[in-house]
Structures are given as C-alpha cells and as structure tokens.
C-alpha cells in the first residue's frame, strides 16, 4: 500500500509528489496527459515562451530608442511556435526526472477512485488497482465556455487557451472574449506580431480583481498600440467569425475575427474520476478544504485549481506542500494574504495583497503612496519612454505593508520582495531600513515606502 496517491500531475500534484518522495513517503502519481498539467503544457510556460519571443521582436523593432538600428526585423511564426514546443518538452522531461529521482511511481492514464476499504483508498488505472492510505486530489481546471448562442456551432474559429497554443499560422485578426489575465496575455502576444486585436470585456475594466488604476494604465498602453477595447459589453451571440455584443448604452454591435478566443475564466475538474464514491463536499464549484487542505473525508486532501479558490500555479504548489508537511508531522497551514498575481504583458503587471478597492470594500483603514517607476534609475536606463508605477498600501495605524501593485518591467521578478514583506508583517519603517542593490528597478519599492513620509 502506498502512503500517498495523487491524481493529477500539475503544479500541485508533481510538487507534492516530489516533496513527499523526498521525505520518504511511498507515492503513486496518476496523470492522464503529460506531467506538468495545464500550467506547463497549455498555460504558464507556453504562453510566457511566446510572449518572450514577442518581447524580443518589440525590442528589436524599437532598438533605435537605444541607439541600435536593427533594420528589416522579421519574425517566423512557425519557429516561435516550434521553440515553445521545445521548451515544453524539455520541462516535462525535467519533471519526469524529478519524479524518478524521488522514487515516485508515475502512472499515465485515467484514474478512477473506487472507494474506501480496509485496504485503504482504491484507485483503478489501466486495468490495475492501487491502494493508498491518503489521497490528494489535484485534477486542476479547464476553460469555461459560457452558453453563448452559436458558440458551440462556430467550429474551429472559436478557441480556448488550449487550441490557440496549437495554431500553426498567425491569424490576421483576433477577437478576445474576456479581458482577464489569459485574454490580455494572448492579446499582447498577437498585437506585438501585428494581428488586429479586439478585446470584449463585460466588466468596466480589464483585469478584474487587480488594482484598478494599474489595470487602466495597461489598457491605455495597449490601446495606443492598436488593441480595440469594448468594456462593459456583454457578448450575446457568436456566428462563424462574428461576435455580437451589447454596448453599455444597450445598442447591438458586432466585430469579426479570423479567430475568436474565449477566456472568461476556468472551472474546477470535479467529474470523471469517481469523486462521488467518497462523498467529498463541494463548494464554489470546487472541492471544499480547510486551511490544511483537508476535505470533509478523512485522509482525503485537495490542492490546486480543483478547490476553485486561487487558480494560480504557485498557489497550487504551495497547497501541495502544505498537505505533505501535515502528513509528515510538520504542522502547516495555507495562507492566502500574500499570493502574488502577474500579467506577463509588455509592460508587465504584478501585485500582491490588498488593493485600494479591496481595502475600501472590507473597511480597512489604510494609507496609499505611489511613485512612477522613473524614480528608479535602472528603469529609466532600460525602458526608454516606458510608463510604470509602484503603489504601496499600508495600514493606517501601524504602517504595516498590506499590498504592493506595480506596472513596468521587470516587476514580475520584483514582486516576491513585497510577498516577503507582507508574510513577515513588515512595516514601512522596516522596509526603509532594508538595503537594496543600486541601480536596480526593485529600489522603487523602498522609495515608495519613503514616499509616505512626504505626505
């Protein structure tokens, strides 16, 4: 009998398997597709690989800003996609090597939970039955396709994140339904390559849930780059290549695109693997867990997108670690107050902790300071004419750091410092006493902490 069975080999499952194997547990991991899950095969990694190629093209075509004249700059869409596939293969192989190094038994196939018995929890796969003392559910999520009239009949003109990554040719035009993180990253990629892009968003602003001021800044930047935004608009119909929507004034309008990307959110995968045999409680469209990632059924845990809570790869990995720590006698609890969010557009957006809007909704007394990224000399040196902002939210009484939100490259690599500050409940004064390397863009975090003193 195995100590731990894991269904799903994404960021929650394979990280938990690695940690459990390293701690001496016997682990069997079931994955029906490829190790790495959606993140590695259809999400985080492939999109960032594509976006980096687009960024290189952006820099090359605007090299004259930096005194570098790169004339006749071109790109090869096929080679960009081929490199993306190469990166995926390399990293998937790396995950497999980790599993082998830590003694994890990987079973490729569709797992089916067979219920509980004296022999533990039974999982059937490929005609064989496995038993485990503990079960970790990491089946992830899938793209949600809303019931818009005509969307199912539109054929291969309508894509989710999975299909758009398999395109072999660049579309001349793209309509993106949903201006969230996934939608904006693909909009950014294709806009950089010259595709005509329209984003239709039902909310008043893109990137709902992120800092509103910074979301508006990103939208303004991309509007100047040629992306057309239709905000507060509800899509009512999709016919072939045409998307019909209602404007804020109630009028009917439409836009056509060679391809239509549906990116309005994701839903937890809770069906198709026998979850009902255990009686696990569901909530928010996902599996209900406590702070130790325990379900209502003893010895059954859940981590990652299946919980329907924080659908981010780094959240999933940490949740998987919490499960393993508790199984191996290291009491641990999941905290969500310092989970960073990043949008890998150009410029990047990153944030962690409370936004101004969230603080207002929750009635939390706070102070806010903001500084242009241009206060950091390194940013000016490397981002000619680039817009950027750092925004810090601090508690009114004690000055503890509650949230940090940024736009400007390379804020994706800087936001971890803000995560540490929030995790450690650091105050503005303590941030001011930290020595940052100079010149770096990350100095903007410290400078913004000093900006509170000037008020």
LOFI-705783 format. One record per residue (C-alpha): chain; x, z, y; residue number from 0. Coordinates in nm, 4 decimals, padded with zeros to 6 digits, always signed. Each point is the difference from the previous one (the first is absolute). Example, Ala and Ser with C-alpha at 12.3 -4.5 7.8 and 13.67 -1.06 7.14 Angstrom:
REM residues 2
   kette       east         up      north    nr
       A   +01.2300   +00.7800   -00.4500     0
       A   +00.1370   -00.0660   +00.3440     1
//
This chain:
REM residues 455
   kette       east         up      north    nr
       A   +00.0000   +00.0000   +00.0000     0
       A   +00.1240   -00.0869   +00.3480     1
       A   +00.0188   +00.2588   +00.2738     2
       A   -00.1392   -00.2473   +00.2524     3
       A   -00.1846   -00.3311   -00.0174     4
       A   -00.0276   -00.2074   +00.3180     5
       A   -00.2412   -00.2884   +00.0474     6
       A   +00.1315   -00.2314   +00.2714     7
       A   +00.3590   -00.0914   +00.0817     8
       A   -00.0213   -00.0210   +00.3796     9
       A   +00.1728   +00.2265   +00.2561    10
       A   -00.1914   +00.3060   -00.1246    11
       A   +00.0423   -00.0713   -00.3698    12
       A   +00.3576   -00.1196   -00.0260    13
       A   +00.1346   +00.2642   +00.2383    14
       A   -00.1823   +00.2738   -00.1918    15
       A   +00.1338   -00.1429   -00.3272    16
       A   +00.3549   -00.0053   +00.1340    17
       A   -00.0199   +00.3573   +00.1312    18
       A   -00.1632   +00.1275   -00.3197    19
       A   +00.2552   -00.1739   -00.2213    20
       A   +00.2834   +00.1427   +00.2085    21
       A   -00.1430   +00.3490   -00.0549    22
       A   -00.0093   -00.0419   -00.3765    23
       A   -00.3664   -00.0819   -00.0586    24
       A   -00.0955   -00.2614   -00.2581    25
       A   -00.1882   -00.2701   +00.1907    26
       A   -00.1976   -00.3107   -00.0912    27
       A   -00.0917   -00.2372   +00.2833    28
       A   -00.2697   -00.2684   -00.0338    29
       A   -00.0011   -00.3030   +00.2309    30
       A   -00.2166   -00.3077   -00.0590    31
       A   +00.1849   -00.2309   +00.2395    32
       A   +00.3475   +00.0625   +00.1371    33
       A   +00.1822   +00.3227   +00.0812    34
       A   -00.0136   +00.0780   +00.3695    35
       A   -00.3727   -00.0518   +00.0347    36
       A   -00.1641   -00.1625   +00.3016    37
       A   +00.2668   +00.1302   +00.2382    38
       A   +00.2915   -00.1706   -00.1661    39
       A   -00.1764   -00.3118   -00.1293    40
       A   -00.2849   -00.0729   +00.2420    41
       A   +00.0436   +00.2232   +00.3035    42
       A   +00.2778   +00.1916   +00.1700    43
       A   +00.3086   -00.1797   -00.1265    44
       A   -00.1115   -00.3647   -00.0047    45
       A   -00.1622   +00.0219   +00.3424    46
       A   +00.3071   +00.1645   +00.1530    47
       A   +00.2220   -00.2661   -00.1566    48
       A   -00.2132   -00.2722   +00.1581    49
       A   -00.0108   +00.1823   +00.3330    50
       A   +00.3773   +00.0335   +00.0070    51
       A   +00.0378   -00.3766   -00.0434    52
       A   -00.2462   -00.0477   +00.2855    53
       A   +00.1960   +00.2456   +00.2117    54
       A   +00.3229   -00.1891   -00.0666    55
       A   -00.1725   -00.3198   +00.1084    56
       A   -00.1287   +00.1731   +00.3157    57
       A   +00.3478   +00.1228   +00.0877    58
       A   +00.1579   -00.3388   -00.0672    59
       A   -00.2504   -00.1896   +00.2137    60
       A   +00.0443   +00.2460   +00.2862    61
       A   +00.3753   +00.0413   -00.0333    62
       A   +00.0514   -00.1361   +00.3514    63
       A   -00.1165   +00.3379   +00.1331    64
       A   +00.3182   +00.1457   -00.1466    65
       A   +00.2337   -00.2816   +00.0992    66
       A   -00.0232   -00.1666   -00.3416    67
       A   -00.1224   -00.3583   -00.0093    68
       A   -00.1304   -00.0877   -00.3460    69
       A   -00.1450   -00.3466   +00.0455    70
       A   -00.2296   -00.1742   -00.2494    71
       A   -00.0966   +00.3215   -00.1796    72
       A   -00.2229   -00.0697   -00.2987    73
       A   -00.1401   +00.1907   -00.2945    74
       A   -00.0841   -00.0906   -00.3579    75
       A   -00.3281   +00.1640   -00.1065    76
       A   +00.0732   -00.0624   -00.3676    77
       A   +00.3377   +00.1703   +00.0207    78
       A   -00.1513   +00.2949   +00.1887    79
       A   -00.2521   +00.0467   -00.2820    80
       A   +00.2699   -00.0499   -00.2658    81
       A   +00.2115   +00.2738   +00.1569    82
       A   -00.3024   +00.2295   +00.0017    83
       A   -00.0453   -00.0592   -00.3724    84
       A   +00.3701   +00.0623   -00.0641    85
       A   -00.0142   +00.3337   +00.1820    86
       A   -00.3047   +00.1046   -00.2035    87
       A   +00.1671   -00.0885   -00.3314    88
       A   +00.3123   +00.1942   +00.0922    89
       A   -00.1887   +00.3137   +00.0998    90
       A   -00.2376   -00.0110   -00.2969    91
       A   +00.3032   -00.0175   -00.2269    92
       A   +00.1461   +00.2957   +00.1876    93
       A   -00.3100   +00.2101   -00.0649    94
       A   +00.0197   -00.0925   -00.3691    95
       A   +00.3626   +00.1093   -00.0078    96
       A   -00.0957   +00.3356   +00.1523    97
       A   -00.2644   +00.0536   -00.2654    98
       A   +00.2484   -00.0738   -00.2746    99
       A   +00.2655   +00.2242   +00.1554   100
       A   -00.2411   +00.2946   +00.0050   101
       A   -00.1385   -00.0497   -00.3484   102
       A   -00.3464   -00.1174   +00.1079   103
       A   -00.1897   -00.2031   -00.2603   104
       A   -00.1591   -00.2947   +00.1804   105
       A   -00.2991   -00.1642   -00.1683   106
       A   -00.1166   -00.3276   +00.1511   107
       A   -00.3714   -00.0465   -00.0517   108
       A   -00.3444   +00.1254   +00.0975   109
       A   -00.0326   +00.3687   -00.0781   110
       A   -00.3327   +00.1485   -00.1075   111
       A   -00.0648   +00.3731   +00.0129   112
       A   -00.1579   +00.1138   -00.3259   113
       A   -00.0898   +00.3543   +00.0984   114
       A   +00.1417   +00.3399   -00.0848   115
       A   +00.0562   +00.1579   -00.3401   116
       A   +00.2139   +00.2637   -00.1674   117
       A   +00.2793   -00.2566   +00.0092   118
       A   -00.0169   -00.0202   +00.3808   119
       A   -00.1260   -00.2824   +00.2181   120
       A   -00.0185   -00.3301   -00.1882   121
       A   +00.0943   -00.3324   +00.1599   122
       A   -00.0307   -00.3251   -00.1922   123
       A   +00.2076   -00.3066   +00.0874   124
       A   +00.0931   -00.3142   -00.1941   125
       A   -00.1628   +00.1313   -00.3173   126
       A   +00.1933   +00.3272   +00.0021   127
       A   -00.1195   +00.3466   +00.0987   128
       A   +00.2188   +00.2358   +00.2010   129
       A   -00.0590   +00.3710   +00.0633   130
       A   +00.1146   +00.2134   +00.2905   131
       A   -00.0389   +00.3563   +00.1179   132
       A   -00.0451   -00.1147   +00.3590   133
       A   -00.1357   -00.3181   +00.1555   134
       A   +00.0823   -00.1410   +00.3431   135
       A   -00.2321   -00.2694   +00.1358   136
       A   +00.1740   -00.2510   +00.2268   137
       A   -00.2116   -00.3133   -00.0311   138
       A   +00.0276   -00.0784   +00.3698   139
       A   -00.2344   -00.2144   +00.2078   140
       A   -00.1143   -00.3564   +00.0473   141
       A   -00.1053   -00.2055   +00.2988   142
       A   -00.3568   +00.0619   +00.1093   143
       A   -00.1974   -00.3203   +00.0498   144
       A   -00.3146   +00.0758   +00.2003   145
       A   -00.3332   -00.1605   -00.0967   146
       A   +00.0076   -00.2565   +00.2793   147
       A   -00.2349   -00.2912   -00.0739   148
       A   +00.1936   -00.2977   -00.1323   149
       A   +00.3322   +00.1770   -00.0437   150
       A   -00.0066   -00.0143   -00.3803   151
       A   -00.0909   -00.3684   +00.0037   152
       A   +00.2708   -00.1040   +00.2451   153
       A   +00.2479   -00.0571   -00.2818   154
       A   +00.3741   +00.0010   +00.0532   155
       A   -00.0336   -00.0161   +00.3777   156
       A   -00.0649   +00.3782   -00.0063   157
       A   +00.2986   +00.2175   -00.0885   158
       A   +00.0853   +00.3669   -00.0411   159
       A   +00.3509   +00.1442   +00.0306   160
       A   +00.0670   -00.1079   -00.3599   161
       A   -00.0858   -00.3682   +00.0385   162
       A   +00.1575   -00.0498   +00.3415   163
       A   +00.3347   +00.1088   -00.1411   164
       A   -00.0237   -00.2794   -00.2562   165
       A   -00.0440   -00.2832   +00.2510   166
       A   +00.2521   -00.2777   -00.0513   167
       A   -00.0712   -00.1738   +00.3289   168
       A   -00.0432   +00.1341   +00.3500   169
       A   -00.3589   -00.0300   +00.1246   170
       A   -00.0504   -00.1762   +00.3321   171
       A   -00.2572   +00.2598   +00.1044   172
       A   -00.0929   +00.3475   -00.1213   173
       A   -00.3023   +00.2184   +00.0747   174
       A   +00.0624   +00.3681   -00.0704   175
       A   -00.3092   +00.2138   -00.0596   176
       A   +00.1170   +00.3514   +00.0824   177
       A   +00.2583   +00.1064   +00.2552   178
       A   +00.1475   +00.2889   -00.1948   179
       A   +00.3588   +00.0364   -00.1180   180
       A   -00.0160   -00.2657   -00.2728   181
       A   -00.1847   -00.2453   +00.2198   182
       A   +00.2395   +00.0403   +00.2914   183
       A   +00.3110   -00.0337   -00.2149   184
       A   -00.1161   -00.3313   -00.1454   185
       A   -00.1183   -00.1103   +00.3442   186
       A   +00.3477   +00.0795   +00.1332   187
       A   +00.1762   -00.1908   -00.2773   188
       A   -00.2022   -00.3183   +00.0316   189
       A   -00.0056   +00.0125   +00.3787   190
       A   +00.3805   +00.0072   +00.0034   191
       A   +00.0079   -00.3121   -00.2185   192
       A   -00.2411   -00.1889   +00.2240   193
       A   -00.3291   +00.0367   -00.1871   194
       A   -00.3062   +00.0223   +00.2239   195
       A   -00.1322   +00.3532   -00.0549   196
       A   -00.3315   +00.1650   +00.0892   197
       A   -00.0682   +00.3677   -00.0715   198
       A   -00.3600   +00.1220   -00.0207   199
       A   -00.0390   +00.3782   +00.0169   200
       A   -00.3254   +00.1970   -00.0103   201
       A   +00.1441   +00.2963   +00.1943   202
       A   +00.0777   -00.0065   +00.3741   203
       A   +00.3748   -00.0012   -00.0725   204
       A   +00.2396   -00.1114   -00.2732   205
       A   +00.1809   +00.2504   -00.2220   206
       A   -00.2835   +00.2500   -00.0084   207
       A   +00.1242   +00.3538   -00.0605   208
       A   +00.3329   -00.0594   +00.1722   209
       A   +00.0713   +00.0965   +00.3592   210
       A   -00.2376   -00.2041   +00.2165   211
       A   +00.2403   -00.0582   +00.2872   212
       A   +00.2712   -00.1351   -00.2289   213
       A   -00.2475   -00.2116   -00.1985   214
       A   -00.1116   -00.1607   +00.3254   215
       A   +00.3613   -00.0681   +00.0943   216
       A   +00.0638   -00.1790   -00.3294   217
       A   -00.3151   -00.2066   +00.0394   218
       A   +00.1023   -00.1026   +00.3514   219
       A   +00.3453   -00.1036   -00.1253   220
       A   -00.1462   -00.2169   -00.2742   221
       A   -00.2677   -00.1442   +00.2246   222
       A   +00.2838   -00.1288   +00.2185   223
       A   +00.1583   -00.1454   -00.3141   224
       A   -00.3156   -00.1985   -00.0649   225
       A   -00.2122   +00.2061   -00.2401   226
       A   -00.3680   -00.0047   +00.0945   227
       A   -00.1767   +00.3336   -00.0381   228
       A   -00.3746   +00.0438   -00.0377   229
       A   -00.0672   +00.3733   +00.0295   230
       A   -00.3248   +00.1908   -00.0564   231
       A   -00.1157   -00.3001   -00.2021   232
       A   -00.1874   +00.0146   -00.3299   233
       A   +00.0490   -00.2822   -00.2512   234
       A   -00.3401   -00.1187   -00.1226   235
       A   +00.0820   -00.3006   -00.2162   236
       A   +00.2831   -00.1965   -00.1598   237
       A   -00.0587   -00.3631   -00.0944   238
       A   +00.2909   -00.1980   -00.1384   239
       A   +00.2575   +00.0286   +00.2829   240
       A   -00.2353   +00.1292   +00.2694   241
       A   -00.0462   +00.3655   +00.0956   242
       A   -00.3114   +00.0877   +00.1993   243
       A   -00.0182   +00.3254   +00.1945   244
       A   -00.2013   +00.1870   +00.2608   245
       A   +00.1661   +00.0619   +00.3364   246
       A   -00.0325   +00.3348   +00.1820   247
       A   -00.2747   -00.1604   +00.2093   248
       A   -00.1981   -00.0913   -00.3115   249
       A   +00.0709   -00.3712   +00.0127   250
       A   +00.0926   -00.2004   -00.3086   251
       A   +00.3443   -00.1609   -00.0076   252
       A   +00.2228   -00.1524   -00.2646   253
       A   +00.3599   -00.0968   -00.0679   254
       A   +00.1523   -00.2166   -00.2702   255
       A   +00.3230   +00.0504   -00.1898   256
       A   +00.1778   -00.1808   -00.2794   257
       A   +00.0299   +00.3422   -00.1636   258
       A   -00.2006   +00.3189   +00.0514   259
       A   +00.1621   +00.3364   -00.0702   260
       A   -00.2328   +00.2907   -00.0796   261
       A   +00.1741   +00.3267   +00.0870   262
       A   -00.2705   +00.2563   +00.0742   263
       A   +00.1329   +00.2787   -00.2181   264
       A   +00.0630   +00.0985   -00.3598   265
       A   -00.1964   +00.1865   -00.2644   266
       A   +00.1240   +00.2334   -00.2719   267
       A   +00.0086   -00.1324   -00.3563   268
       A   -00.2079   +00.2506   -00.1964   269
       A   -00.1600   -00.2278   -00.2595   270
       A   +00.1165   -00.1899   -00.3040   271
       A   +00.2300   +00.2566   -00.1638   272
       A   -00.2392   +00.2590   -00.1454   273
       A   +00.0037   +00.2572   +00.2795   274
       A   -00.3630   +00.0853   -00.0787   275
       A   +00.1037   +00.1465   -00.3377   276
       A   +00.1588   +00.2959   +00.1786   277
       A   -00.2691   +00.0815   +00.2573   278
       A   +00.2385   -00.0181   +00.2969   279
       A   -00.1735   +00.0637   +00.3318   280
       A   +00.0037   -00.2796   +00.2593   281
       A   -00.0173   +00.0250   +00.3781   282
       A   +00.0529   -00.2363   +00.2968   283
       A   -00.0035   -00.2830   -00.2513   284
       A   +00.3014   +00.1492   -00.1796   285
       A   +00.1004   +00.2851   -00.2290   286
       A   -00.0392   +00.3439   +00.1531   287
       A   +00.3149   +00.2162   -00.0059   288
       A   +00.1180   +00.3293   +00.1444   289
       A   +00.3257   +00.0580   +00.1880   290
       A   +00.1909   +00.0052   -00.3305   291
       A   -00.1513   -00.3382   -00.0950   292
       A   -00.2073   +00.1603   -00.2756   293
       A   -00.3391   -00.1457   -00.0881   294
       A   -00.2956   +00.2102   -00.1159   295
       A   +00.1133   -00.0539   -00.3605   296
       A   +00.2868   +00.2212   -00.1297   297
       A   +00.3286   -00.1848   -00.0566   298
       A   -00.1287   -00.3134   +00.1754   299
       A   +00.1605   -00.0953   +00.3315   300
       A   -00.0297   -00.2915   +00.2424   301
       A   +00.2391   -00.1422   +00.2583   302
       A   +00.0166   -00.3009   +00.2272   303
       A   -00.2746   -00.2356   +00.1120   304
       A   -00.2342   +00.1081   -00.2786   305
       A   -00.0785   +00.3110   +00.2066   306
       A   -00.1359   -00.2235   +00.2769   307
       A   +00.1644   +00.2195   +00.2627   308
       A   +00.3346   -00.1115   +00.1408   309
       A   +00.0582   -00.3489   -00.1378   310
       A   +00.3708   -00.0271   +00.0743   311
       A   +00.2861   -00.0472   -00.2453   312
       A   +00.2046   +00.2888   +00.1369   313
       A   -00.3021   +00.2308   -00.0216   314
       A   -00.0493   -00.1064   -00.3618   315
       A   +00.3605   +00.0741   -00.0941   316
       A   -00.0117   +00.3461   +00.1532   317
       A   -00.3306   +00.0769   -00.1737   318
       A   +00.1571   -00.0983   -00.3320   319
       A   +00.2905   +00.2337   +00.0695   320
       A   -00.2410   +00.2862   +00.0749   321
       A   -00.1574   -00.0469   -00.3432   322
       A   +00.3345   +00.0047   -00.1803   323
       A   +00.1267   +00.2999   +00.1960   324
       A   -00.3054   +00.2033   -00.0955   325
       A   +00.0266   -00.1071   -00.3638   326
       A   +00.3615   +00.1170   -00.0134   327
       A   -00.0453   +00.3429   +00.1528   328
       A   +00.0783   -00.0878   +00.3615   329
       A   -00.3154   +00.0857   +00.1986   330
       A   -00.0654   -00.2758   +00.2507   331
       A   -00.2840   -00.1116   +00.2254   332
       A   -00.0791   -00.3325   +00.1654   333
       A   -00.0062   +00.0002   +00.3808   334
       A   -00.1345   -00.2897   +00.2037   335
       A   +00.0825   +00.1087   +00.3555   336
       A   +00.3268   -00.1955   +00.0142   337
       A   -00.0735   -00.3248   -00.1848   338
       A   +00.1495   -00.2887   +00.2001   339
       A   -00.1725   -00.3325   +00.0498   340
       A   +00.1904   -00.3188   +00.0814   341
       A   -00.1054   -00.3521   +00.0966   342
       A   +00.2864   -00.2443   -00.0652   343
       A   -00.0883   -00.2494   +00.2687   344
       A   +00.2523   -00.1147   +00.2612   345
       A   +00.0128   +00.2349   +00.1856   346
       A   -00.0589   +00.2726   -00.2556   347
       A   -00.2499   +00.2822   +00.0414   348
       A   +00.0488   +00.3449   -00.1515   349
       A   -00.1810   +00.3302   +00.0316   350
       A   -00.0354   +00.3392   -00.1619   351
       A   -00.2199   +00.3020   +00.0586   352
       A   -00.2814   +00.0330   +00.2500   353
       A   -00.0959   -00.2755   +00.2408   354
       A   -00.1494   +00.0770   +00.3400   355
       A   -00.3359   -00.1163   -00.1306   356
       A   +00.0161   +00.2245   -00.3079   357
       A   +00.1017   +00.3026   +00.2084   358
       A   -00.2971   -00.0566   +00.2304   359
       A   -00.2416   -00.0344   -00.2919   360
       A   +00.1290   +00.3182   -00.1625   361
       A   +00.0059   +00.1964   +00.3251   362
       A   +00.3742   +00.0675   -00.0208   363
       A   +00.1562   +00.0918   +00.3340   364
       A   +00.3083   -00.2131   +00.0479   365
       A   +00.2348   -00.1587   +00.2492   366
       A   +00.1163   -00.3606   -00.0102   367
       A   +00.3175   -00.1643   +00.1274   368
       A   +00.0961   -00.3656   -00.0211   369
       A   +00.3119   -00.1961   +00.0838   370
       A   +00.0764   -00.3718   -00.0141   371
       A   +00.2477   -00.0855   -00.2739   372
       A   +00.2158   -00.1425   +00.2768   373
       A   +00.1147   +00.3575   +00.0687   374
       A   +00.2218   -00.0473   -00.3072   375
       A   +00.2990   -00.2169   +00.0849   376
       A   +00.0284   -00.1358   -00.3544   377
       A   -00.3560   -00.1293   +00.0185   378
       A   +00.0737   -00.1905   +00.3221   379
       A   +00.3170   -00.1450   -00.1533   380
       A   -00.1778   -00.1292   -00.3097   381
       A   -00.3518   -00.0829   +00.1215   382
       A   +00.0314   -00.2314   +00.2990   383
       A   -00.3272   +00.0168   +00.1897   384
       A   -00.1629   +00.1901   -00.2837   385
       A   -00.2822   +00.2458   +00.0599   386
       A   +00.0117   +00.3422   -00.1593   387
       A   -00.1397   +00.3491   +00.0356   388
       A   +00.0571   +00.3452   -00.1468   389
       A   -00.2838   +00.2486   +00.0216   390
       A   +00.0221   +00.3662   -00.1017   391
       A   -00.2947   +00.2367   -00.0432   392
       A   +00.0827   +00.3713   +00.0164   393
       A   -00.2028   +00.3187   -00.0273   394
       A   -00.1125   +00.1412   +00.3345   395
       A   +00.0957   +00.3601   -00.0694   396
       A   +00.3201   -00.0109   -00.2042   397
       A   +00.1226   -00.3528   +00.0613   398
       A   +00.0182   -00.0805   -00.3729   399
       A   +00.0286   -00.3685   -00.0863   400
       A   -00.3383   -00.1172   -00.1297   401
       A   +00.0382   -00.3760   +00.0074   402
       A   +00.2405   -00.2812   +00.0882   403
       A   -00.1030   -00.3643   +00.0448   404
       A   +00.2253   -00.2932   +00.0833   405
       A   +00.0052   -00.3738   +00.0487   406
       A   +00.3313   -00.1838   +00.0095   407
       A   +00.2752   -00.0921   -00.2441   408
       A   +00.1220   +00.1711   -00.2129   409
       A   -00.2524   +00.2829   +00.0131   410
       A   -00.0712   -00.0296   -00.3744   411
       A   +00.3514   +00.1361   -00.0593   412
       A   -00.0392   +00.2750   +00.2635   413
       A   -00.3363   +00.1543   -00.0820   414
       A   +00.1390   +00.2196   -00.2792   415
       A   +00.1573   +00.2221   +00.2689   416
       A   -00.3442   +00.0690   +00.1392   417
       A   -00.1261   +00.0704   -00.3536   418
       A   +00.2700   +00.2640   -00.0414   419
       A   -00.0852   +00.1535   +00.3381   420
       A   -00.3670   +00.0350   -00.0936   421
       A   +00.0778   +00.1268   -00.3522   422
       A   +00.2339   +00.2646   +00.1416   423
       A   -00.2413   +00.0895   +00.2829   424
       A   +00.2677   -00.0716   +00.2579   425
       A   -00.0702   +00.0575   +00.3680   426
       A   +00.0933   -00.2258   +00.2882   427
       A   +00.2772   +00.2425   +00.0945   428
       A   +00.1460   -00.0212   -00.3506   429
       A   -00.0164   -00.3804   +00.0118   430
       A   +00.1884   +00.0072   +00.3305   431
       A   +00.2785   +00.1979   -00.1651   432
       A   +00.0547   -00.2553   -00.2781   433
       A   +00.2990   -00.2293   +00.0619   434
       A   -00.0868   -00.3672   -00.0563   435
       A   +00.2680   -00.2691   -00.0377   436
       A   +00.0534   -00.2152   +00.3084   437
       A   -00.0823   -00.2769   +00.0478   438
       A   -00.2928   -00.0195   -00.2389   439
       A   -00.3645   -00.0875   +00.0520   440
       A   -00.0942   +00.3285   -00.1683   441
       A   +00.1189   +00.1861   +00.3106   442
       A   -00.3346   -00.0908   +00.1525   443
       A   -00.1605   +00.2750   -00.2098   444
       A   +00.2213   +00.2649   +00.1583   445
       A   -00.0373   -00.1493   +00.3487   446
       A   -00.3774   +00.0080   -00.0329   447
       A   +00.0215   +00.3701   -00.0889   448
       A   +00.1794   +00.0539   +00.3326   449
       A   -00.2696   -00.1989   +00.1798   450
       A   -00.2372   +00.2950   -00.0486   451
       A   +00.2226   +00.2081   +00.2300   452
       A   -00.0441   -00.2492   +00.2824   453
       A   -00.3757   +00.0470   +00.0107   454
//
